[in-house]
């Protein structure tokens, strides 16, 4: 309406046969009459708008055209790049009208609907939108090319967007055994949505190819993102359409044997992919968030348990202490560290060494992450009443030689594990503590009696994973002597016999790093440490005693890795406390 009124009030000119934008441009001296008539005829023949014809012909740039129309018609001008596309309303106008008339709703105030357009003189569009919405259109001029991009993105279905991300074909199967409770027809349709299936498969394949340890599917209010943890660092991979979040969650839940109807509580499950002869296991965890379910998928690599102690990063002294402890006939070996520090891999590496035909090994985990033939593995099932304590009690009636407990979380589990260690069994387990000395105080705080700890625990290993320097591009680092001393080196260590390296970055690595290596604090429980425990000594006393016995703490172990050129000083400082 506004455009028509303004155009009608323009003074009569030789271009009286032209209407709308064409007439405005001719009157303003931007186009010659003859050229305008040619473009108008071409636009009519091709069934496109006059604005599109002008831009495509190259007579005017989208920017110049928008500025000319805004000035001539006194209509506001807007740069669409300054608008957050995710926050644009999507319900005011039908998608067909948006595509047909090349308009984009910006917002509503009272009975007025603000619309972005390249041609505010289009009467047909004005009347159709007014009729459809019962609102009065208010035009805002935008650049034609930016408008078309936004409309295309607005109109692209989620399935097409996914197809563009996951266009490759896949030739592997997803195991779907023991599927969770029967799904409704609607839910089945969601799960079997082909683009979603292909997208998930592509993400899993990409994660494996990039050597990722975890995949994070994270829903937010206006976007949905997928991140991979590569060499311990989270990296954003893609942002699929937010419309797929529920379908993707349902798909993952079905193949992980989870309840797809339950979206209010966290769930844990497993799934397996088969690539021809090779299969890869995944652990799945769902978490309800404000805007949907966040899903984390951990890639479980069974081959990592067969690499050997040296490949994990154990130094000769630490390896000797560990081997000496695990070959003992009875006692307890504890591995500590945060989530994702490689505790399970360390334990399974030890179990793989001990896994002989004459040895009975039983493990209980939540859930079992690595499958090893020859080991009796049990999953915790809290709903069925199968917790760590119940499993441990039953193990003791199964004539075991070696017991592995996934995690000691409470006094009951700790008590049974320690009693098993005291009655002729080798017990291995994990705890979440910062370092080896604080593990003993953690057990005391749980309520375990000091004499039980002193008589059963043989060795405690604390560990962290740091990124390994890429051998192809690492270069000597020029660190000031003061910085090296502050990091923890002694004067005697800085004798010039070694050079610290720093990360550079190349095509074959991730910012100068490729893979990860462990740093370890392997602390045997000596007679002196036993006496400190029995006298209710602190973690500081235990740490001092361990230092006197030649046990390196995590920082010192990391500094040794820097000396060997395996990692950088920055990595060690970031992963350890002084």
C-alpha positions as CSV (number, residue, x, y, z in Angstrom):
1,X,0.0,0.0,0.0
2,X,2.7,2.4,1.0
3,X,4.7,1.7,-2.2
4,X,1.7,2.1,-4.4
5,X,0.8,5.5,-2.9
6,X,4.3,6.9,-3.2
7,X,4.7,5.7,-6.7
8,X,1.3,7.2,-7.7
9,X,2.2,10.6,-6.3
10,X,5.4,10.7,-8.4
11,X,5.2,13.3,-11.2
12,X,4.2,12.0,-14.6
13,X,7.1,11.1,-16.8
14,X,7.6,9.5,-20.2
15,X,7.7,6.2,-18.4
16,X,4.0,6.2,-17.6
17,X,3.7,2.7,-19.1
18,X,6.1,1.4,-16.4
19,X,4.9,0.7,-12.9
20,X,6.3,0.0,-9.4
21,X,10.1,-0.3,-9.0
22,X,10.7,0.2,-12.7
23,X,9.0,3.6,-12.6
24,X,10.8,4.6,-9.5
25,X,14.2,3.8,-10.9
26,X,13.5,5.6,-14.2
27,X,12.2,8.7,-12.4
28,X,15.3,8.7,-10.2
29,X,17.6,8.5,-13.2
30,X,18.9,5.1,-12.3
31,X,17.6,3.4,-15.4
32,X,16.9,4.5,-18.9
33,X,13.3,4.0,-20.1
34,X,14.2,1.6,-22.9
35,X,16.3,-0.6,-20.6
36,X,13.6,-0.6,-18.0
37,X,11.0,-1.7,-20.5
38,X,13.3,-4.5,-21.7
39,X,13.9,-5.7,-18.2
40,X,10.2,-5.5,-17.4
41,X,9.4,-7.6,-20.5
42,X,12.1,-10.1,-19.7
43,X,10.9,-10.4,-16.1
44,X,7.3,-11.0,-17.3
45,X,8.4,-13.6,-19.7
46,X,10.5,-15.5,-17.2
47,X,7.9,-15.0,-14.4
48,X,10.3,-13.4,-12.0
49,X,10.1,-10.0,-10.2
50,X,11.5,-6.9,-11.8
51,X,14.0,-6.5,-8.9
52,X,15.4,-10.0,-9.7
53,X,15.7,-9.1,-13.4
54,X,17.6,-5.8,-12.6
55,X,20.0,-7.6,-10.2
56,X,20.6,-10.5,-12.6
57,X,21.2,-8.1,-15.5
58,X,24.0,-6.4,-13.6
59,X,22.4,-2.9,-14.2
60,X,22.4,-2.3,-10.4
61,X,23.9,-4.0,-7.5
62,X,21.6,-5.2,-4.7
63,X,23.0,-2.6,-2.4
64,X,22.5,0.3,-4.8
65,X,19.0,-0.9,-5.6
66,X,18.0,-1.1,-2.0
67,X,19.4,2.3,-1.2
68,X,17.7,3.9,-4.2
69,X,14.3,2.4,-3.3
70,X,14.6,3.3,0.3
71,X,15.5,6.9,-0.6
72,X,12.8,7.3,-3.3
73,X,10.0,5.7,-1.3
74,X,11.0,6.8,2.2
75,X,10.9,3.2,3.4
76,X,13.3,2.0,6.1
77,X,16.4,0.1,5.1
78,X,17.8,-2.9,6.9
79,X,21.0,-5.0,6.6
80,X,19.9,-8.6,7.0
81,X,23.4,-9.7,8.0
82,X,22.9,-7.8,11.2
83,X,19.9,-9.8,12.1
84,X,20.1,-13.2,14.0
85,X,18.3,-15.5,11.6
86,X,17.6,-18.0,14.4
87,X,15.5,-15.4,16.2
88,X,13.3,-14.5,13.2
89,X,9.6,-15.5,13.7
90,X,8.6,-18.5,11.7
91,X,4.9,-18.8,12.3
92,X,3.3,-15.5,11.2
93,X,3.2,-16.3,7.5
94,X,2.9,-19.6,5.6
95,X,6.2,-20.9,4.1
96,X,4.5,-20.9,0.6
97,X,3.8,-17.2,0.8
98,X,7.3,-16.4,1.9
99,X,8.7,-18.4,-1.1
100,X,6.2,-17.0,-3.6
101,X,6.4,-13.3,-2.8
102,X,10.0,-13.2,-1.5
103,X,9.2,-11.6,1.8
104,X,10.6,-12.4,5.3
105,X,8.7,-11.7,8.6
106,X,10.8,-9.7,11.0
107,X,8.3,-9.2,13.9
108,X,4.9,-8.0,15.0
109,X,3.7,-5.0,17.0
110,X,0.0,-4.7,17.7
111,X,-1.8,-5.2,14.3
112,X,1.3,-4.4,12.3
113,X,3.4,-7.0,10.7
114,X,7.0,-5.9,9.7
115,X,8.2,-7.6,6.6
116,X,11.6,-7.6,4.9
117,X,11.3,-7.3,1.1
118,X,13.2,-6.1,-2.0
119,X,10.1,-4.7,-3.7
120,X,7.7,-2.7,-1.4
121,X,5.5,-1.8,-4.4
122,X,4.1,-5.3,-4.9
123,X,0.4,-4.8,-4.3
124,X,-0.5,-8.4,-4.8
125,X,1.9,-9.5,-2.0
126,X,0.5,-6.8,0.3
127,X,-3.1,-7.9,-0.2
128,X,-2.4,-11.6,0.1
129,X,-0.4,-11.3,3.3
130,X,-3.0,-8.9,4.8
131,X,-5.8,-11.4,4.0
132,X,-3.8,-14.4,5.3
133,X,-2.6,-12.8,8.5
134,X,-5.3,-10.2,9.3
135,X,-2.4,-7.8,10.0
136,X,-1.3,-4.7,8.2
137,X,2.0,-5.2,6.4
138,X,4.8,-2.7,7.1
139,X,7.6,-2.9,4.6
140,X,11.3,-2.8,5.3
141,X,13.7,-2.8,2.3
142,X,16.6,-5.2,2.3
143,X,19.2,-6.2,-0.3
144,X,17.8,-8.8,-2.7
145,X,20.7,-11.3,-2.5
146,X,20.7,-11.4,1.3
147,X,16.9,-11.8,1.3
148,X,17.0,-14.7,-1.1
149,X,19.7,-16.5,1.0
150,X,17.6,-16.1,4.1
151,X,14.4,-17.3,2.4
152,X,16.2,-20.3,1.1
153,X,17.6,-21.2,4.5
154,X,14.2,-20.5,6.0
155,X,12.5,-22.8,3.5
156,X,15.0,-25.6,3.4
157,X,13.5,-28.6,5.2
158,X,15.6,-30.2,7.9
159,X,15.9,-33.4,5.8
160,X,17.5,-31.5,2.9
161,X,19.9,-29.7,5.3
162,X,20.9,-33.1,6.7
163,X,21.3,-34.6,3.2
164,X,23.8,-31.9,2.4
165,X,25.8,-32.7,5.5
166,X,25.5,-36.5,5.2
167,X,25.5,-37.2,1.5
168,X,27.8,-40.2,1.5
169,X,26.6,-43.8,1.4
170,X,27.3,-46.3,4.2
171,X,27.8,-50.0,4.0
172,X,27.7,-51.1,7.6
173,X,25.0,-52.3,10.0
174,X,23.9,-51.0,13.3
175,X,23.1,-53.7,15.8
176,X,19.6,-53.3,17.2
177,X,19.2,-56.2,19.6
178,X,16.8,-56.3,22.6
179,X,15.2,-53.0,21.6
180,X,13.7,-51.1,24.5
181,X,9.9,-50.9,25.1
182,X,7.6,-51.1,22.1
183,X,7.5,-47.8,20.3
184,X,4.4,-46.0,19.0
185,X,3.9,-45.7,15.2
186,X,4.8,-42.0,15.4
187,X,8.0,-42.8,17.3
188,X,8.9,-45.4,14.8
189,X,8.5,-43.0,11.9
190,X,10.8,-40.5,13.8
191,X,13.4,-43.1,14.3
192,X,13.4,-44.4,10.7
193,X,13.7,-41.0,9.1
194,X,16.4,-41.8,6.5
195,X,18.3,-38.4,6.5
196,X,18.6,-38.6,10.3
197,X,19.9,-42.2,10.1
198,X,22.5,-41.2,7.5
199,X,23.5,-38.1,9.5
200,X,24.1,-40.2,12.7
201,X,26.1,-42.7,10.8
202,X,28.2,-40.0,9.1
203,X,28.9,-38.4,12.5
204,X,30.0,-41.8,14.0
205,X,32.2,-42.6,11.0
206,X,33.8,-39.1,11.0
207,X,34.5,-39.4,14.8
208,X,36.3,-42.7,14.3
209,X,38.3,-41.3,11.4
210,X,39.3,-38.2,13.4
211,X,40.4,-40.4,16.3
212,X,37.7,-38.8,18.6
213,X,37.0,-40.2,22.0
214,X,33.6,-38.7,22.5
215,X,30.7,-37.2,20.4
216,X,28.5,-34.5,22.0
217,X,25.0,-33.7,20.6
218,X,23.9,-30.5,22.3
219,X,20.5,-28.8,21.9
220,X,20.1,-25.1,22.7
221,X,17.3,-22.7,22.3
222,X,18.1,-21.5,18.8
223,X,20.7,-24.0,17.5
224,X,21.9,-27.5,17.7
225,X,25.6,-28.4,17.6
226,X,27.7,-31.5,17.4
227,X,31.2,-31.5,19.0
228,X,33.9,-34.1,19.0
229,X,36.6,-34.5,21.7
230,X,39.8,-35.0,19.8
231,X,43.0,-35.6,21.8
232,X,41.2,-34.3,24.9
233,X,40.0,-31.1,23.2
234,X,36.4,-30.4,22.3
235,X,36.0,-29.2,18.7
236,X,32.7,-28.0,17.0
237,X,32.0,-30.1,13.9
238,X,28.7,-29.0,12.6
239,X,25.4,-27.3,13.4
240,X,22.5,-29.4,12.0
241,X,18.9,-28.0,11.9
242,X,17.4,-27.8,15.3
243,X,14.3,-29.5,14.0
244,X,16.1,-32.9,14.1
245,X,17.0,-33.0,17.8
246,X,14.1,-35.2,18.9
247,X,14.4,-37.5,15.9
248,X,18.1,-37.9,16.4
249,X,17.7,-38.6,20.1
250,X,15.1,-41.2,19.4
251,X,17.3,-42.9,16.8
252,X,20.2,-43.0,19.2
253,X,18.0,-44.4,22.0
254,X,16.6,-47.2,19.9
255,X,19.9,-48.5,18.7
256,X,21.3,-48.1,22.3
257,X,18.3,-50.1,23.7
258,X,17.0,-47.2,25.8
259,X,13.4,-46.2,26.5
260,X,12.6,-43.6,23.8
261,X,9.4,-42.5,25.6
262,X,11.4,-41.5,28.7
263,X,12.8,-38.0,28.3
264,X,12.8,-36.8,31.9
265,X,15.6,-38.8,33.5
266,X,19.2,-39.6,32.3
267,X,19.7,-43.0,30.7
268,X,22.8,-45.1,29.8
269,X,23.2,-47.6,27.1
270,X,25.5,-49.2,24.5
271,X,25.6,-49.6,20.7
272,X,27.8,-51.3,18.2
273,X,28.6,-50.5,14.5
274,X,29.9,-53.1,12.1
275,X,32.2,-52.0,9.3
276,X,32.4,-55.2,7.3
277,X,34.6,-57.4,9.5
278,X,35.4,-54.7,12.1
279,X,33.1,-53.6,14.9
280,X,33.2,-50.6,17.1
281,X,31.5,-50.3,20.5
282,X,30.0,-47.1,21.8
283,X,28.7,-46.1,25.3
284,X,25.7,-43.7,25.2
285,X,24.6,-41.3,27.9
286,X,21.5,-39.1,27.7
287,X,20.9,-36.0,29.9
288,X,17.7,-33.9,29.9
289,X,18.5,-30.2,29.5
290,X,16.4,-27.1,29.2
291,X,16.0,-27.4,25.4
292,X,16.1,-31.2,24.9
293,X,18.3,-34.2,25.6
294,X,22.0,-33.8,25.4
295,X,23.6,-37.0,24.3
296,X,27.2,-38.0,24.7
297,X,28.6,-41.0,22.9
298,X,31.9,-42.5,23.9
299,X,33.9,-44.5,21.5
300,X,35.3,-47.7,23.1
301,X,38.4,-49.1,21.6
302,X,39.0,-52.7,22.6
303,X,42.4,-52.7,21.0
304,X,43.7,-50.1,23.4
305,X,43.8,-52.7,26.2
306,X,46.2,-54.8,24.1
307,X,48.8,-52.1,23.4
308,X,50.9,-52.9,26.5
309,X,52.1,-50.9,29.4
310,X,54.9,-49.0,27.5
311,X,52.5,-47.7,24.9
312,X,50.3,-46.1,27.6
313,X,53.3,-44.0,28.7
314,X,54.5,-45.8,31.9
315,X,58.2,-45.1,32.6
316,X,60.4,-48.2,33.5
317,X,60.3,-47.5,37.2
318,X,56.5,-47.0,37.2
319,X,56.1,-50.1,35.1
320,X,58.2,-52.2,37.5
321,X,56.2,-51.1,40.5
322,X,52.9,-51.8,38.7
323,X,54.0,-55.3,37.5
324,X,55.3,-56.2,40.9
325,X,51.9,-55.3,42.5
326,X,49.6,-57.0,40.0
327,X,51.6,-60.3,40.1
328,X,51.1,-60.5,43.9
329,X,48.7,-63.3,44.8
330,X,46.4,-61.0,46.9
331,X,45.9,-57.4,47.8
332,X,44.3,-54.3,46.2
333,X,45.6,-52.1,43.4
334,X,43.8,-48.8,42.9
335,X,43.8,-46.5,39.8
336,X,42.7,-42.9,40.3
337,X,42.0,-39.9,38.1
338,X,39.2,-37.8,36.7
339,X,36.7,-39.0,34.0
340,X,38.4,-39.7,30.7
341,X,41.9,-40.1,32.1
342,X,42.3,-43.6,30.9
343,X,41.8,-45.5,34.2
344,X,39.8,-48.3,32.6
345,X,42.3,-48.8,29.8
346,X,45.1,-49.1,32.4
347,X,43.2,-51.7,34.4
348,X,42.3,-53.7,31.3
349,X,45.9,-53.6,30.1
350,X,46.8,-55.2,33.5
351,X,44.0,-57.7,33.2
352,X,45.1,-58.6,29.6
353,X,48.6,-59.4,30.9
354,X,47.1,-61.5,33.7
355,X,44.5,-63.2,31.5
356,X,45.8,-66.8,31.3
357,X,44.0,-70.1,31.0
358,X,44.7,-71.0,34.6
359,X,43.3,-67.7,36.1
360,X,39.7,-66.9,36.9
361,X,39.0,-63.2,36.3
362,X,35.7,-61.5,37.0
363,X,34.8,-57.8,36.5
364,X,31.8,-55.6,37.5
365,X,31.4,-52.3,35.8
366,X,28.8,-49.6,35.0
367,X,28.8,-50.5,32.1
368,X,31.6,-52.8,30.8
369,X,33.5,-50.7,28.3
370,X,36.0,-53.1,26.8
371,X,35.2,-56.6,25.8
372,X,38.1,-59.1,26.5
373,X,37.7,-62.8,25.8
374,X,38.5,-65.0,28.8
375,X,37.2,-62.5,31.4
376,X,33.8,-62.8,33.0
377,X,32.3,-59.3,32.7
378,X,29.1,-58.2,34.6
379,X,27.2,-55.0,34.1
380,X,25.6,-53.1,37.0
381,X,21.8,-52.9,36.8
382,X,20.4,-50.7,39.6
383,X,16.8,-51.3,38.5
384,X,17.2,-55.0,38.9
385,X,19.1,-54.6,42.2
386,X,22.4,-55.6,40.7
387,X,24.9,-53.0,42.2
388,X,28.6,-53.2,42.8
389,X,28.2,-54.6,46.3
390,X,25.7,-57.4,45.2
391,X,28.0,-58.4,42.3
392,X,31.0,-58.5,44.6
393,X,29.3,-60.8,47.1
394,X,28.3,-63.2,44.3
395,X,31.9,-63.1,42.8
396,X,33.3,-64.4,46.1
397,X,31.1,-67.5,45.6
398,X,32.4,-68.0,42.1
399,X,36.0,-69.0,43.1
400,X,37.7,-65.9,41.5
401,X,41.5,-65.3,41.4
402,X,41.3,-61.7,40.3
403,X,38.3,-59.3,40.8
404,X,38.0,-55.9,39.0
405,X,35.5,-53.4,40.4
406,X,34.6,-50.6,38.0
407,X,34.5,-47.9,40.7
408,X,34.4,-47.8,44.5
409,X,31.6,-45.3,45.3
410,X,30.4,-46.2,48.7
411,X,31.4,-47.8,52.0
412,X,29.7,-51.1,51.3
413,X,31.5,-51.6,48.0
414,X,34.8,-50.5,49.6
415,X,34.3,-52.9,52.6
416,X,33.6,-56.0,50.4
417,X,36.5,-55.2,48.0
418,X,38.9,-54.8,51.0
419,X,37.7,-58.0,52.6
420,X,38.2,-59.8,49.3
421,X,41.7,-58.5,49.1
422,X,42.3,-59.7,52.6
423,X,41.1,-63.2,51.9
424,X,43.4,-64.3,49.1
425,X,42.1,-62.4,46.0
426,X,43.7,-59.8,43.9
427,X,41.3,-56.8,43.7
428,X,41.6,-53.9,41.2
429,X,39.4,-50.9,41.2
430,X,39.2,-47.1,40.4
431,X,38.5,-44.1,42.5
432,X,37.9,-40.4,41.6
433,X,40.7,-38.5,43.4
434,X,43.3,-36.0,42.5
435,X,46.4,-37.9,43.3
436,X,47.7,-41.1,44.9
437,X,48.2,-39.9,48.5
438,X,44.7,-38.3,48.7
439,X,43.2,-41.7,47.7
440,X,44.0,-43.1,51.1
441,X,42.4,-40.2,52.9
442,X,39.4,-40.6,50.6
443,X,39.0,-44.2,51.8
444,X,39.3,-43.0,55.4
445,X,36.6,-40.4,54.8
446,X,34.3,-43.1,53.3
447,X,34.5,-44.9,56.7
448,X,37.0,-47.7,55.9
449,X,39.0,-48.6,59.0
450,X,42.7,-47.5,58.8
451,X,44.0,-51.0,59.6
452,X,42.0,-52.4,56.7
453,X,43.5,-49.9,54.3
454,X,47.0,-50.5,55.5
455,X,46.8,-54.3,55.3
456,X,45.1,-54.6,51.9
457,X,46.2,-51.7,49.5
458,X,49.4,-52.6,47.7
459,X,49.7,-49.8,45.1
460,X,47.9,-46.7,44.0
461,X,48.4,-45.2,40.6
462,X,47.2,-41.6,39.8
463,X,47.1,-40.7,36.1
464,X,46.3,-37.9,33.6
465,X,46.3,-37.8,29.9
466,X,48.2,-35.1,28.1
467,X,48.4,-34.4,24.3
468,X,51.4,-36.0,22.6
469,X,53.5,-33.7,20.4
470,X,53.4,-34.4,16.6
471,X,56.7,-35.9,15.6
472,X,56.4,-34.4,12.2
473,X,56.3,-30.7,13.1
474,X,57.5,-30.2,16.7
475,X,60.4,-27.8,17.2
476,X,62.7,-26.9,20.1
477,X,61.0,-24.4,22.4
478,X,62.9,-21.4,23.7
479,X,61.7,-21.4,27.3
480,X,63.4,-19.0,29.8
481,X,65.4,-20.8,32.5
482,X,63.2,-19.1,35.2
483,X,60.0,-20.6,33.6
484,X,61.5,-24.1,33.7
485,X,62.6,-23.7,37.3
486,X,59.1,-22.4,38.2
487,X,57.5,-25.4,36.5
488,X,59.3,-27.7,38.8
489,X,62.8,-28.5,37.3
490,X,65.8,-28.3,39.6
491,X,69.1,-26.6,38.6
492,X,70.7,-30.0,38.2
493,X,68.1,-31.0,35.6
494,X,68.9,-28.0,33.4
495,X,72.3,-29.3,32.3
496,X,71.8,-28.8,28.6
497,X,71.6,-32.5,27.8
498,X,68.0,-32.2,26.6
499,X,65.8,-29.7,24.8
500,X,62.1,-29.0,25.5
501,X,59.9,-29.1,22.4
502,X,56.8,-27.0,21.5
503,X,53.8,-27.5,19.3
504,X,53.8,-26.0,15.8
505,X,51.0,-27.6,13.8
506,X,50.9,-29.3,10.3
507,X,48.4,-31.0,8.0
508,X,48.7,-34.4,9.8
509,X,48.0,-33.2,13.4
510,X,45.7,-31.1,15.6
511,X,47.5,-27.8,16.4
512,X,50.8,-29.5,16.8
513,X,49.5,-32.5,18.8
514,X,48.6,-36.0,17.7
515,X,47.3,-38.6,20.1
516,X,47.7,-38.6,23.9
517,X,50.2,-40.0,26.4
518,X,49.7,-40.8,30.1
519,X,51.5,-39.3,33.0
520,X,51.5,-41.5,36.1
521,X,52.2,-41.4,39.9
522,X,52.7,-45.1,40.9
523,X,52.9,-45.1,44.7
524,X,53.5,-48.5,46.5
525,X,52.1,-48.6,50.0
526,X,55.4,-49.2,51.9
527,X,55.7,-50.0,55.6
528,X,56.4,-46.3,56.3
529,X,53.1,-45.3,54.6
530,X,51.3,-48.1,56.4
531,X,52.4,-46.6,59.7
532,X,51.2,-43.1,58.6
533,X,47.8,-44.5,57.7
534,X,47.5,-46.4,61.1
535,X,48.4,-43.2,62.9
536,X,45.7,-41.3,61.0
537,X,48.3,-39.2,59.1
538,X,47.3,-36.7,56.4
539,X,47.8,-36.9,52.6
540,X,50.7,-34.4,53.0
541,X,52.5,-36.9,55.2
542,X,51.9,-39.7,52.8
543,X,53.1,-37.6,49.8
544,X,56.3,-36.7,51.7
545,X,57.0,-40.3,52.5
546,X,56.3,-41.3,48.8
547,X,58.8,-38.6,47.7
548,X,61.5,-40.1,50.0
549,X,60.9,-43.5,48.4
550,X,61.6,-42.0,44.9
551,X,57.9,-41.8,43.7
552,X,57.4,-39.0,41.2
553,X,54.2,-37.0,41.6
554,X,52.1,-36.1,38.5
555,X,53.9,-32.8,37.8
556,X,57.4,-34.5,38.0
557,X,56.1,-37.3,35.8
558,X,54.9,-34.8,33.3
559,X,58.2,-32.9,33.4
560,X,59.9,-36.2,32.6
561,X,57.7,-36.5,29.5
562,X,58.8,-33.0,28.5
563,X,62.5,-34.0,28.8
564,X,61.8,-37.0,26.5
565,X,60.1,-34.8,23.9
566,X,56.8,-36.5,24.2
567,X,54.7,-33.5,25.2
568,X,55.1,-29.7,25.8
569,X,55.6,-27.8,29.0
570,X,52.2,-26.0,28.5
571,X,50.3,-29.3,28.4
572,X,51.9,-30.6,31.6
573,X,51.3,-27.3,33.5
574,X,47.6,-27.3,32.3
575,X,47.0,-30.9,33.4
576,X,48.7,-30.8,36.9
577,X,48.9,-28.8,40.0
578,X,52.3,-27.8,41.5
